[in-house]
Amino acid sequence: MPAKSRKPAAPATPRAAAVSRSVKPTGKESATVVQRRLWLTYPPKRIKAPVIWELGHRFELSTNIRQASVTDEVGIVCLEVQGSATEVEAGLKWLKKLGLSVEPVELSTVAG
Protein backbone atom coordinates (compact mmCIF):
# COMPACT_ATOMS: atom_id res chain seq x y z
CA MET A 1 0.00 0.00 0.00
CA PRO A 2 1.53 3.39 -0.95
CA ALA A 3 2.28 5.80 1.87
CA LYS A 4 -0.12 8.72 2.18
CA SER A 5 1.41 12.10 1.67
CA ARG A 6 1.05 14.32 4.67
CA LYS A 7 0.73 18.07 4.75
CA PRO A 8 3.44 19.74 6.76
CA ALA A 9 2.16 20.70 10.18
CA ALA A 10 1.37 24.35 10.76
CA PRO A 11 3.82 26.09 13.06
CA ALA A 12 2.83 25.66 16.69
CA THR A 13 2.43 29.36 17.40
CA PRO A 14 -1.12 29.99 18.55
CA ARG A 15 -0.01 33.37 19.92
CA ALA A 16 1.15 34.46 16.46
CA ALA A 17 -2.30 33.81 15.04
CA ALA A 18 -3.86 35.88 17.79
CA VAL A 19 -1.70 38.94 17.14
CA SER A 20 -1.69 38.89 13.36
CA ARG A 21 -5.18 40.31 12.98
CA SER A 22 -5.40 43.40 10.88
CA VAL A 23 -6.01 46.83 12.34
CA LYS A 24 -9.34 48.29 11.28
CA PRO A 25 -9.14 52.06 10.89
CA THR A 26 -12.19 53.94 12.17
CA GLY A 27 -11.27 57.42 11.04
CA LYS A 28 -8.78 59.35 8.96
CA GLU A 29 -6.30 59.93 11.82
CA SER A 30 -6.56 56.35 13.08
CA ALA A 31 -5.61 54.88 9.68
CA THR A 32 -1.95 55.51 10.45
CA VAL A 33 -0.42 52.35 11.87
CA VAL A 34 2.21 52.99 14.52
CA GLN A 35 4.54 50.72 16.41
CA ARG A 36 5.82 51.59 19.87
CA ARG A 37 8.24 49.77 22.15
CA LEU A 38 7.61 50.34 25.84
CA TRP A 39 8.81 49.37 29.28
CA LEU A 40 5.90 48.33 31.49
CA THR A 41 6.45 48.10 35.24
CA TYR A 42 3.74 46.20 37.09
CA PRO A 43 2.80 46.88 40.70
CA PRO A 44 2.60 43.75 42.90
CA LYS A 45 -1.21 43.58 42.75
CA ARG A 46 -1.17 43.33 38.91
CA ILE A 47 1.65 40.79 38.43
CA LYS A 48 -0.63 37.75 38.11
CA ALA A 49 -3.31 39.51 36.02
CA PRO A 50 -3.33 38.84 32.22
CA VAL A 51 -2.85 42.54 31.43
CA ILE A 52 -1.15 42.12 28.03
CA TRP A 53 -3.75 39.59 26.88
CA GLU A 54 -6.53 41.98 27.91
CA LEU A 55 -4.79 44.90 26.18
CA GLY A 56 -4.83 42.98 22.89
CA HIS A 57 -8.51 42.10 23.28
CA ARG A 58 -9.86 45.44 24.55
CA PHE A 59 -8.06 47.42 21.86
CA GLU A 60 -7.25 46.66 18.22
CA LEU A 61 -3.56 46.14 18.94
CA SER A 62 -0.92 43.57 18.17
CA THR A 63 1.34 42.88 21.13
CA ASN A 64 4.80 41.34 21.20
CA ILE A 65 6.70 40.70 24.42
CA ARG A 66 10.36 41.46 23.70
CA GLN A 67 11.77 40.89 27.18
CA ALA A 68 10.38 40.24 30.66
CA SER A 69 11.46 39.82 34.25
CA VAL A 70 8.85 38.93 36.84
CA THR A 71 9.20 38.32 40.57
CA ASP A 72 6.69 38.33 43.41
CA GLU A 73 7.42 42.01 44.05
CA VAL A 74 7.63 43.53 40.57
CA GLY A 75 7.12 42.75 36.90
CA ILE A 76 9.07 44.50 34.15
CA VAL A 77 8.15 43.88 30.52
CA CYS A 78 9.47 45.30 27.29
CA LEU A 79 6.36 45.32 25.10
CA GLU A 80 6.00 46.19 21.44
CA VAL A 81 2.51 47.36 20.44
CA GLN A 82 1.25 48.01 16.94
CA GLY A 83 -2.04 49.50 15.80
CA SER A 84 -3.69 52.74 14.85
CA ALA A 85 -2.38 55.81 16.63
CA THR A 86 -5.68 56.31 18.45
CA GLU A 87 -5.84 52.66 19.61
CA VAL A 88 -2.24 52.74 20.83
CA GLU A 89 -2.84 55.91 22.82
CA ALA A 90 -6.10 54.55 24.28
CA GLY A 91 -4.36 51.30 25.24
CA LEU A 92 -1.49 53.13 26.96
CA LYS A 93 -3.95 55.31 28.84
CA TRP A 94 -5.75 52.15 30.02
CA LEU A 95 -2.47 50.58 31.20
CA LYS A 96 -1.66 53.70 33.23
CA LYS A 97 -5.17 53.67 34.70
CA LEU A 98 -4.47 50.12 35.96
CA GLY A 99 -1.43 51.45 37.82
CA LEU A 100 1.31 50.27 35.46
CA SER A 101 4.25 52.52 34.75
CA VAL A 102 4.58 53.01 30.97
CA GLU A 103 7.85 54.38 29.61
CA PRO A 104 9.20 54.46 26.03
CA VAL A 105 12.22 52.30 25.25
CA GLU A 106 15.15 54.48 24.36
CA LEU A 107 16.86 52.86 21.38
CA SER A 108 20.38 54.08 20.76
CA THR A 109 22.04 53.75 17.41
CA VAL A 110 25.69 52.94 17.01
CA ALA A 111 27.42 54.94 14.33
CA GLY A 112 29.55 52.75 12.21
C-alpha positions as CSV (number, residue, x, y, z in Angstrom):
1,M,0.0,0.0,0.0
2,P,1.5,3.4,-0.9
3,A,2.3,5.8,1.9
4,K,-0.1,8.7,2.2
5,S,1.4,12.1,1.7
6,R,1.1,14.3,4.7
7,K,0.7,18.1,4.7
8,P,3.4,19.7,6.8
9,A,2.2,20.7,10.2
10,A,1.4,24.4,10.8
11,P,3.8,26.1,13.1
12,A,2.8,25.7,16.7
13,T,2.4,29.4,17.4
14,P,-1.1,30.0,18.6
15,R,0.0,33.4,19.9
16,A,1.1,34.5,16.5
17,A,-2.3,33.8,15.0
18,A,-3.9,35.9,17.8
19,V,-1.7,38.9,17.1
20,S,-1.7,38.9,13.4
21,R,-5.2,40.3,13.0
22,S,-5.4,43.4,10.9
23,V,-6.0,46.8,12.3
24,K,-9.3,48.3,11.3
25,P,-9.1,52.1,10.9
26,T,-12.2,53.9,12.2
27,G,-11.3,57.4,11.0
28,K,-8.8,59.3,9.0
29,E,-6.3,59.9,11.8
30,S,-6.6,56.3,13.1
31,A,-5.6,54.9,9.7
32,T,-1.9,55.5,10.4
33,V,-0.4,52.3,11.9
34,V,2.2,53.0,14.5
35,Q,4.5,50.7,16.4
36,R,5.8,51.6,19.9
37,R,8.2,49.8,22.1
38,L,7.6,50.3,25.8
39,W,8.8,49.4,29.3
40,L,5.9,48.3,31.5
41,T,6.5,48.1,35.2
42,Y,3.7,46.2,37.1
43,P,2.8,46.9,40.7
44,P,2.6,43.8,42.9
45,K,-1.2,43.6,42.7
46,R,-1.2,43.3,38.9
47,I,1.7,40.8,38.4
48,K,-0.6,37.8,38.1
49,A,-3.3,39.5,36.0
50,P,-3.3,38.8,32.2
51,V,-2.9,42.5,31.4
52,I,-1.2,42.1,28.0
53,W,-3.7,39.6,26.9
54,E,-6.5,42.0,27.9
55,L,-4.8,44.9,26.2
56,G,-4.8,43.0,22.9
57,H,-8.5,42.1,23.3
58,R,-9.9,45.4,24.5
59,F,-8.1,47.4,21.9
60,E,-7.3,46.7,18.2
61,L,-3.6,46.1,18.9
62,S,-0.9,43.6,18.2
63,T,1.3,42.9,21.1
64,N,4.8,41.3,21.2
65,I,6.7,40.7,24.4
66,R,10.4,41.5,23.7
67,Q,11.8,40.9,27.2
68,A,10.4,40.2,30.7
69,S,11.5,39.8,34.2
70,V,8.8,38.9,36.8
71,T,9.2,38.3,40.6
72,D,6.7,38.3,43.4
73,E,7.4,42.0,44.0
74,V,7.6,43.5,40.6
75,G,7.1,42.7,36.9
76,I,9.1,44.5,34.2
77,V,8.2,43.9,30.5
78,C,9.5,45.3,27.3
79,L,6.4,45.3,25.1
80,E,6.0,46.2,21.4
81,V,2.5,47.4,20.4
82,Q,1.2,48.0,16.9
83,G,-2.0,49.5,15.8
84,S,-3.7,52.7,14.8
85,A,-2.4,55.8,16.6
86,T,-5.7,56.3,18.5
87,E,-5.8,52.7,19.6
88,V,-2.2,52.7,20.8
89,E,-2.8,55.9,22.8
90,A,-6.1,54.5,24.3
91,G,-4.4,51.3,25.2
92,L,-1.5,53.1,27.0
93,K,-4.0,55.3,28.8
94,W,-5.8,52.2,30.0
95,L,-2.5,50.6,31.2
96,K,-1.7,53.7,33.2
97,K,-5.2,53.7,34.7
98,L,-4.5,50.1,36.0
99,G,-1.4,51.4,37.8
100,L,1.3,50.3,35.5
101,S,4.3,52.5,34.8
102,V,4.6,53.0,31.0
103,E,7.8,54.4,29.6
104,P,9.2,54.5,26.0
105,V,12.2,52.3,25.2
106,E,15.2,54.5,24.4
107,L,16.9,52.9,21.4
108,S,20.4,54.1,20.8
109,T,22.0,53.7,17.4
110,V,25.7,52.9,17.0
111,A,27.4,54.9,14.3
112,G,29.5,52.8,12.2
